Amino acid sequence: QRHLVESGGGLIQAAGSLNISCKASFSSYGMGWFRQAPGKEREFVAAMSWPGQTLYADSVKGRFAISRDKQKLTTHLQMNKLQPEDTAVYYCASAGRLTAVDLDYESWGQGTQVTVSA
């Protein structure tokens, strides 16, 4: 089985920073982060390919940074200047390409809650 496990979510004040992690049991060409807020559709946040190319949603560009530790099979999302609008369950996922399309992703983690207070 392929497993992805997110960790590091929590409660943070607006303008604060948080780093969340995704530990995989396998290697993957593409790793991505998505988020889902209450009452909203799941949306793309960031992705990174094995060679290191990145994609970011406009809403997080300049504030969030995705990184990967290939040896540890771990993907991180550093979130800075957090806003209440960033409140969501954050999911990591794996894909065979660098993509922002959720249907391209094959495996998903269980999610970690990030709550940003005003």
Backbone as JSON, one array per atom type, in Angstrom:
{
  "sequence": "QRHLVESGGGLIQAAGSLNISCKASFSSYGMGWFRQAPGKEREFVAAMSWPGQTLYADSVKGRFAISRDKQKLTTHLQMNKLQPEDTAVYYCASAGRLTAVDLDYESWGQGTQVTVSA",
  "N": [[0.83, -1.19, 0.0], [0.35, 2.29, -0.61], [1.16, 5.06, 1.32], [0.43, 8.25, 2.64], [1.08, 10.67, 4.98], [0.1, 13.43, 6.68], [1.3, 16.07, 8.8], [1.69, 18.51, 11.43], [-0.14, 20.59, 11.38], [-2.27, 23.09, 12.94], [-3.33, 25.63, 15.28], [-2.96, 29.02, 14.56], [-2.02, 32.45, 14.75], [-3.12, 35.18, 12.68], [-0.84, 36.43, 10.25], [1.18, 34.89, 11.17], [3.41, 32.0, 11.0], [3.68, 28.66, 9.73], [4.74, 25.32, 9.42], [4.03, 22.53, 7.6], [4.05, 18.97, 7.12], [4.52, 16.1, 4.99], [4.75, 12.78, 5.03], [5.78, 10.15, 3.05], [5.35, 6.73, 2.04], [6.59, 5.89, -0.18], [8.31, 6.71, -3.25], [7.72, 9.47, -5.48], [7.02, 11.09, -8.57], [5.74, 13.61, -8.74], [4.66, 15.77, -6.17], [2.06, 17.2, -4.33], [0.21, 19.83, -2.69], [-3.01, 20.34, -1.46], [-5.96, 22.08, -0.41], [-8.91, 22.31, 1.62], [-11.53, 24.23, 2.55], [-14.24, 24.77, 4.89], [-17.36, 24.2, 3.36], [-16.4, 24.74, 0.83], [-14.88, 23.9, -2.34], [-12.23, 21.53, -2.85], [-9.01, 22.88, -3.32], [-6.15, 23.62, -5.31], [-2.87, 24.12, -4.03], [0.05, 24.01, -3.98], [2.79, 22.48, -5.76], [5.45, 20.16, -6.46], [7.98, 18.86, -8.52], [9.98, 15.88, -9.02], [12.52, 16.62, -10.16], [12.55, 19.24, -9.2], [11.0, 21.41, -10.07], [8.41, 23.84, -9.52], [4.97, 24.62, -8.74], [2.56, 27.08, -7.93], [-0.46, 28.17, -6.43], [-2.06, 31.27, -7.2], [-3.04, 32.56, -4.96], [-1.37, 31.92, -2.88], [1.18, 32.37, -3.67], [4.39, 33.63, -3.11], [4.01, 33.65, -0.41], [3.84, 31.03, 0.54], [5.93, 28.12, 0.51], [6.99, 25.25, -1.11], [8.79, 22.27, -0.46], [11.02, 19.46, -0.78], [12.3, 16.58, 0.76], [13.98, 14.25, -0.54], [15.35, 11.93, 0.2], [14.23, 11.31, 2.65], [11.66, 10.94, 1.88], [9.79, 12.96, 2.22], [7.63, 15.72, 2.08], [7.35, 19.2, 2.4], [5.45, 22.05, 3.43], [5.95, 25.28, 3.78], [4.39, 27.84, 5.35], [3.81, 31.17, 5.34], [2.98, 34.47, 6.6], [0.29, 34.02, 7.23], [-3.23, 33.99, 6.74], [-6.67, 34.41, 7.78], [-8.22, 33.37, 5.7], [-6.72, 31.26, 4.82], [-7.39, 29.16, 6.36], [-8.11, 25.78, 6.56], [-8.44, 22.27, 5.8], [-5.51, 20.7, 5.05], [-4.18, 18.79, 2.47], [-1.87, 16.38, 1.32], [-0.64, 14.94, -1.74], [0.17, 12.54, -4.3], [1.5, 12.35, -7.63], [2.02, 11.38, -11.1], [3.19, 13.36, -12.57], [4.11, 16.85, -12.78], [1.65, 18.83, -11.66], [-1.35, 20.8, -11.29], [-3.84, 19.82, -11.16], [-6.37, 18.19, -9.56], [-7.44, 15.67, -10.19], [-5.36, 14.4, -11.41], [-3.86, 13.34, -9.44], [-2.91, 10.52, -7.56], [-2.67, 9.23, -5.06], [-3.62, 10.06, -1.73], [-3.26, 11.85, 1.34], [-4.54, 11.9, 4.73], [-5.07, 14.41, 5.64], [-4.4, 17.52, 7.36], [-5.36, 19.79, 9.83], [-5.4, 23.27, 9.52], [-5.75, 26.21, 11.19], [-6.36, 29.58, 11.16], [-6.41, 32.36, 13.08], [-8.0, 35.55, 13.37]],
  "CA": [[0.0, 0.0, 0.0], [0.99, 3.6, -0.59], [0.66, 5.87, 2.42], [0.84, 9.62, 2.81], [0.63, 11.1, 6.29], [0.39, 14.83, 6.95], [1.43, 16.46, 10.19], [2.16, 19.87, 11.66], [-1.2, 21.58, 11.42], [-2.62, 23.61, 14.24], [-3.92, 26.96, 15.39], [-1.94, 30.06, 14.45], [-2.57, 33.79, 14.56], [-2.87, 35.83, 11.39], [0.51, 36.93, 10.03], [2.12, 33.92, 11.66], [3.96, 31.0, 10.09], [3.5, 27.27, 10.1], [5.32, 24.37, 8.47], [3.4, 21.22, 7.65], [4.86, 17.94, 6.49], [3.87, 14.94, 4.41], [5.65, 11.65, 4.96], [5.32, 9.12, 2.14], [5.94, 5.4, 2.12], [7.04, 5.6, -1.53], [8.77, 7.86, -4.01], [6.75, 9.92, -6.46], [7.55, 12.16, -9.42], [5.14, 14.86, -8.34], [3.97, 15.87, -4.89], [1.28, 18.41, -4.28], [-0.61, 20.2, -1.55], [-4.33, 20.89, -1.7], [-6.66, 22.43, 0.82], [-10.35, 22.4, 1.53], [-12.16, 24.98, 3.61], [-15.65, 24.39, 5.05], [-18.29, 24.69, 2.37], [-15.74, 25.06, -0.42], [-14.25, 22.8, -3.05], [-10.8, 21.36, -2.67], [-8.27, 23.72, -4.24], [-4.72, 23.43, -5.42], [-2.03, 25.05, -3.29], [1.43, 23.99, -4.46], [3.29, 21.19, -6.19], [6.86, 20.11, -6.78], [8.39, 17.67, -9.24], [11.21, 15.24, -8.57], [13.68, 17.47, -10.49], [12.54, 20.46, -8.43], [10.12, 22.47, -10.56], [7.31, 24.12, -8.6], [3.77, 25.33, -9.13], [1.85, 27.67, -6.81], [-1.67, 28.94, -6.65], [-1.85, 32.7, -7.06], [-3.42, 33.0, -3.63], [-0.31, 31.64, -1.91], [2.48, 32.68, -4.25], [5.11, 34.62, -2.34], [3.82, 33.4, 1.02], [4.07, 29.62, 0.82], [7.02, 27.49, -0.22], [7.02, 23.8, -1.05], [10.11, 21.68, -0.56], [11.01, 18.01, -0.65], [13.47, 15.84, 1.19], [13.79, 13.01, -1.3], [15.88, 10.8, 0.96], [13.28, 10.99, 3.71], [10.34, 10.81, 1.27], [8.97, 13.92, 2.93], [7.33, 16.99, 1.42], [6.99, 20.23, 3.37], [4.85, 23.29, 2.98], [6.2, 26.39, 4.68], [3.33, 28.81, 5.18], [4.12, 32.43, 6.0], [1.97, 35.53, 6.48], [-0.99, 33.32, 7.18], [-4.45, 34.77, 6.81], [-7.83, 33.57, 8.09], [-8.66, 32.7, 4.48], [-5.92, 30.05, 4.65], [-7.93, 28.1, 7.21], [-8.58, 24.66, 5.77], [-7.73, 21.01, 5.93], [-4.49, 20.61, 4.02], [-3.92, 17.43, 2.04], [-0.81, 16.14, 0.35], [-1.0, 13.93, -2.72], [1.22, 12.18, -5.24], [1.12, 12.26, -9.04], [3.08, 10.99, -12.01], [3.65, 14.54, -13.27], [3.93, 18.11, -12.08], [0.32, 19.23, -12.07], [-2.24, 21.45, -10.34], [-5.16, 19.23, -11.36], [-6.56, 17.2, -8.51], [-7.7, 14.36, -10.76], [-4.09, 13.79, -11.79], [-3.22, 12.78, -8.26], [-3.23, 9.11, -7.39], [-2.76, 8.88, -3.64], [-3.9, 11.21, -0.88], [-3.19, 11.7, 2.77], [-5.78, 12.1, 5.48], [-5.23, 15.83, 5.88], [-4.08, 18.13, 8.64], [-6.14, 21.02, 9.98], [-4.73, 24.54, 9.77], [-6.72, 27.22, 11.56], [-5.72, 30.88, 11.31], [-7.31, 33.27, 13.78], [-7.82, 36.96, 13.03]],
  "C": [[0.87, 1.25, 0.0], [0.33, 4.45, 0.48], [1.26, 7.25, 2.39], [0.25, 10.11, 4.12], [1.07, 12.54, 6.52], [0.52, 15.06, 8.45], [1.83, 17.93, 10.26], [1.1, 20.94, 11.66], [-1.49, 22.03, 12.83], [-3.26, 24.97, 14.15], [-2.81, 28.0, 15.4], [-2.63, 31.4, 14.24], [-2.26, 34.31, 13.17], [-1.49, 36.49, 11.39], [1.59, 35.96, 10.54], [2.55, 32.93, 10.6], [3.75, 29.6, 10.64], [4.14, 26.41, 9.02], [4.65, 23.02, 8.65], [4.18, 20.24, 6.8], [4.0, 16.81, 5.97], [4.9, 13.84, 4.26], [5.04, 10.57, 4.08], [6.01, 7.8, 2.41], [6.56, 4.98, 0.79], [7.58, 6.87, -2.17], [7.77, 8.19, -5.11], [7.37, 11.04, -7.29], [7.04, 13.52, -8.96], [4.47, 14.75, -6.99], [3.27, 17.21, -4.84], [0.58, 18.59, -2.96], [-1.92, 20.8, -2.04], [-4.94, 21.27, -0.37], [-8.15, 22.52, 0.56], [-10.89, 23.09, 2.76], [-13.62, 24.55, 3.72], [-16.54, 25.02, 3.99], [-17.69, 25.01, 1.02], [-15.15, 23.8, -1.05], [-12.77, 22.71, -2.68], [-10.06, 22.17, -3.73], [-6.79, 23.43, -4.18], [-3.97, 24.5, -4.66], [-0.63, 25.14, -3.9], [1.8, 22.59, -4.88], [4.76, 21.29, -6.53], [7.18, 18.8, -7.47], [9.65, 17.08, -8.62], [12.43, 16.09, -8.92], [13.68, 18.83, -9.79], [11.71, 21.61, -8.97], [8.94, 22.63, -9.61], [6.15, 24.8, -9.3], [3.11, 25.87, -7.86], [0.55, 28.29, -7.26], [-1.38, 30.41, -6.44], [-2.11, 33.19, -5.64], [-2.32, 32.8, -2.59], [1.07, 32.0, -2.41], [3.14, 33.82, -3.48], [4.97, 34.45, -0.85], [4.15, 31.97, 1.42], [5.24, 29.12, 0.0], [6.98, 25.98, -0.01], [8.45, 23.32, -1.17], [9.99, 20.18, -0.36], [12.36, 17.53, -0.13], [13.32, 14.46, 0.57], [14.25, 11.79, -0.52], [14.9, 10.35, 2.04], [11.85, 10.81, 3.19], [9.34, 11.76, 1.92], [8.84, 15.21, 2.14], [6.85, 17.97, 2.47], [6.28, 21.38, 2.68], [5.07, 24.34, 4.06], [5.19, 27.48, 4.38], [3.64, 30.05, 6.01], [3.0, 33.44, 5.77], [0.58, 34.94, 6.36], [-2.15, 34.26, 7.42], [-5.61, 33.86, 7.2], [-8.35, 32.81, 6.88], [-7.86, 31.44, 4.18], [-6.43, 28.89, 5.5], [-8.56, 27.01, 6.36], [-7.93, 23.39, 6.28], [-6.77, 20.92, 4.76], [-4.15, 19.15, 3.75], [-2.69, 17.38, 1.15], [-1.22, 14.98, -0.54], [0.17, 13.7, -3.67], [0.67, 12.04, -6.65], [2.31, 11.83, -9.88], [3.64, 12.13, -12.83], [3.55, 15.74, -12.36], [2.61, 18.7, -12.56], [-0.42, 19.91, -10.93], [-3.64, 20.86, -10.38], [-5.36, 18.09, -10.39], [-6.78, 15.79, -9.05], [-6.44, 13.66, -11.25], [-3.41, 13.08, -10.64], [-3.79, 11.41, -7.93], [-3.46, 8.7, -5.95], [-2.87, 10.15, -2.82], [-3.7, 10.87, 0.58], [-4.52, 12.01, 3.42], [-6.06, 13.56, 5.79], [-4.8, 16.26, 7.26], [-4.75, 19.5, 8.7], [-5.22, 22.19, 10.27], [-5.8, 25.58, 10.03], [-5.98, 28.52, 11.86], [-6.73, 31.83, 11.93], [-6.96, 34.71, 13.43], [-7.17, 37.72, 14.17]]
}
